[in-house]
Amino acid sequence: WSKSPNAKARKILEAAKSPRHAQVKIFNDASLNEPWYTKTDVEIRDSLWQIMDKLEVIAKTYFGNATIPTETVKKHLLDMDEETVTLIGCVASGGPQGDAGWYSLFQEDQKRRALVCAIIGKVLVEQVFAHQYFGGDAENIHQVLKIETNNRTRDGKSLNPIHPIKILTPPGFERKQKSATYLQTTRQSPDTPSFSLPPRFAAYTNRIIDTLHTHLLPIYTMLHPPSKPSTRLLPSLSSLATHASILSLLMRSDPHTVYYFSPVFKEDIFSRKYMECFNRRQMELTHPRERKWPASTSEQEKRRAQMDEPLTQICMFDGVTAYRVGGWETGGSGRGRGEVVYEDVGGEGEGIRSRVLSHGWVYCRWGRARRFVGGRPADEAVVHGEGWKGGFREFREVVG
């Protein structure tokens, strides 16, 4: 269990008569002396990584291995919907290179692939993972909203009788527990671990596929002739959307955990603790304090670049952190009927625990971040050096 827990669990599942039998065998395995959430965290993390892998495969298969002329980019930008322009403006930055900086996001292979991942990732986070009951019908949505509304003032008011100063239900956890319990009762049979899909799951998923196709179409047509229709994307988008939708339901059905998608922001300083760099090798090779400079680079530019920082240019996918109430749990916690058992008496009142499951995924650049004074742009060309080619612009200004 300590070296390859997933492989061992799947081996047990393959040998069992049913998922229920496998679950019982795992529950009764004396060598598995860990709280149940440690297993679910591994599965959630691996599923998130699988989604990121699928993003990268789609980007490389349909949007890689090409350099696009500037005029082609300009032409197809005019075909973008307003929503697509807004979305790209949210997840990416053109840097201080003016219009050319934005064009390079579509022209250069690695940047374009990162941008495609960012577009898909933002849609999945905001429209799939942020959905309270993905695929639910009108009654399901009504009941979840009712739970949220009726319990909006209850969080934090139940005091632990043993430690009266400490809060038993920090903000958000009681609402999550009740909405997750409702989701479980409508989708899961008490006699089996099987999980049925909501009545409108297919309709919701198809809408996500259509949304992704609409956003990606202008970029796809920059690269492919009419003989290769964009419908080639649909099977891959369908697999990705279905995977994310099922994972969203599973995360929402956990009554003891709040899964938070920790946002990453463009033009922010890269932090290895919370982020993973998509173009890490490129950043290492162009490190301003370690790189070999081209012969044409002036000494003044070399000195200026010594103060450059690693900045996020494209926000590809948010990281995920799991939050739980209370102190450390026992090895048998979460098994059987799922009751949480704490090591200490009154452990439910010992604050909140957090566990990072996945890091934010970003494309980076070396340089200086955009500067504002009093809410207005205050960038100076001398600060950005040779990288300044017109200054920072919003994507909507470039598209016109």
TAFEN-V594990 format. One record per residue. N is the residue number from 1. RES is the residue in one small letter. D_CENTER is the distance of its C-alpha to the mean C-alpha in whole Angstrom. Layout:
# TAFEN-V594990
N;RES;D_CENTER
N;RES;D_CENTER
This chain:
# TAFEN-V594990
1;w;28
2;s;27
3;k;27
4;s;25
5;p;24
6;n;22
7;a;25
8;k;28
9;a;26
10;r;26
11;k;29
12;i;31
13;l;29
14;e;31
15;a;34
16;a;34
17;k;35
18;s;32
19;p;29
20;r;31
21;h;33
22;a;31
23;q;29
24;v;33
25;k;33
26;i;30
27;f;31
28;n;34
29;d;34
30;a;35
31;s;33
32;l;30
33;n;31
34;e;27
35;p;25
36;w;24
37;y;20
38;t;20
39;k;20
40;t;18
41;d;15
42;v;16
43;e;15
44;i;12
45;r;11
46;d;13
47;s;11
48;l;8
49;w;10
50;q;12
51;i;9
52;m;8
53;d;12
54;k;13
55;l;11
56;e;13
57;v;16
58;i;16
59;a;16
60;k;19
61;t;21
62;y;21
63;f;21
64;g;22
65;n;25
66;a;27
67;t;28
68;i;28
69;p;31
70;t;31
71;e;33
72;t;31
73;v;28
74;k;30
75;k;31
76;h;28
77;l;26
78;l;29
79;d;27
80;m;24
81;d;23
82;e;23
83;e;20
84;t;19
85;v;20
86;t;19
87;l;15
88;i;16
89;g;17
90;c;14
91;v;12
92;a;15
93;s;18
94;g;22
95;g;23
96;p;27
97;q;28
98;g;28
99;d;28
100;a;28
101;g;25
102;w;23
103;y;25
104;s;24
105;l;21
106;f;22
107;q;25
108;e;24
109;d;22
110;q;19
111;k;18
112;r;18
113;r;16
114;a;14
115;l;14
116;v;14
117;c;10
118;a;9
119;i;11
120;i;10
121;g;6
122;k;7
123;v;10
124;l;8
125;v;6
126;e;9
127;q;12
128;v;11
129;f;9
130;a;10
131;h;14
132;q;16
133;y;18
134;f;17
135;g;20
136;g;22
137;d;25
138;a;27
139;e;28
140;n;25
141;i;23
142;h;27
143;q;27
144;v;23
145;l;24
146;k;27
147;i;26
148;e;24
149;t;27
150;n;29
151;n;27
152;r;26
153;t;29
154;r;29
155;d;27
156;g;28
157;k;32
158;s;32
159;l;34
160;n;34
161;p;38
162;i;38
163;h;37
164;p;37
165;i;36
166;k;32
167;i;30
168;l;29
169;t;26
170;p;24
171;p;23
172;g;20
173;f;21
174;e;24
175;r;23
176;k;20
177;q;22
178;k;25
179;s;22
180;a;21
181;t;24
182;y;25
183;l;22
184;q;24
185;t;27
186;t;27
187;r;25
188;q;26
189;s;30
190;p;32
191;d;33
192;t;31
193;p;27
194;s;26
195;f;24
196;s;25
197;l;22
198;p;23
199;p;26
200;r;24
201;f;21
202;a;22
203;a;23
204;y;19
205;t;18
206;n;20
207;r;19
208;i;16
209;i;17
210;d;20
211;t;17
212;l;15
213;h;19
214;t;20
215;h;18
216;l;18
217;l;22
218;p;23
219;i;22
220;y;23
221;t;26
222;m;27
223;l;27
224;h;28
225;p;32
226;p;33
227;s;34
228;k;30
229;p;29
230;s;25
231;t;25
232;r;25
233;l;21
234;l;21
235;p;21
236;s;18
237;l;16
238;s;18
239;s;17
240;l;13
241;a;13
242;t;16
243;h;14
244;a;10
245;s;13
246;i;15
247;l;12
248;s;11
249;l;15
250;l;16
251;m;13
252;r;15
253;s;18
254;d;18
255;p;21
256;h;21
257;t;17
258;v;15
259;y;11
260;y;9
261;f;6
262;s;8
263;p;8
264;v;9
265;f;12
266;k;14
267;e;18
268;d;17
269;i;18
270;f;16
271;s;16
272;r;16
273;k;16
274;y;12
275;m;11
276;e;12
277;c;14
278;f;14
279;n;18
280;r;19
281;r;22
282;q;23
283;m;22
284;e;25
285;l;27
286;t;27
287;h;27
288;p;30
289;r;32
290;e;32
291;r;32
292;k;35
293;w;36
294;p;37
295;a;41
296;s;41
297;t;38
298;s;41
299;e;41
300;q;40
301;e;37
302;k;36
303;r;37
304;r;35
305;a;32
306;q;32
307;m;30
308;d;27
309;e;24
310;p;21
311;l;19
312;t;15
313;q;16
314;i;13
315;c;9
316;m;8
317;f;4
318;d;3
319;g;5
320;v;7
321;t;10
322;a;13
323;y;16
324;r;19
325;v;23
326;g;26
327;g;27
328;w;27
329;e;27
330;t;30
331;g;30
332;g;31
333;s;28
334;g;26
335;r;29
336;g;31
337;r;30
338;g;27
339;e;29
340;v;28
341;v;30
342;y;30
343;e;32
344;d;34
345;v;36
346;g;34
347;g;31
348;e;29
349;g;30
350;e;29
351;g;26
352;i;22
353;r;20
354;s;17
355;r;15
356;v;12
357;l;11
358;s;8
359;h;8
360;g;7
361;w;8
362;v;11
363;y;14
364;c;17
365;r;20
366;w;23
367;g;25
368;r;25
369;a;23
370;r;24
371;r;27
372;f;28
373;v;31
374;g;32
375;g;29
376;r;30
377;p;29
378;a;31
379;d;31
380;e;34
381;a;34
382;v;36
383;v;33
384;h;31
385;g;34
386;e;34
387;g;30
388;w;31
389;k;32
390;g;32
391;g;30
392;f;26
393;r;26
394;e;24
395;f;22
396;r;24
397;e;27
398;v;27
399;v;27
400;g;30
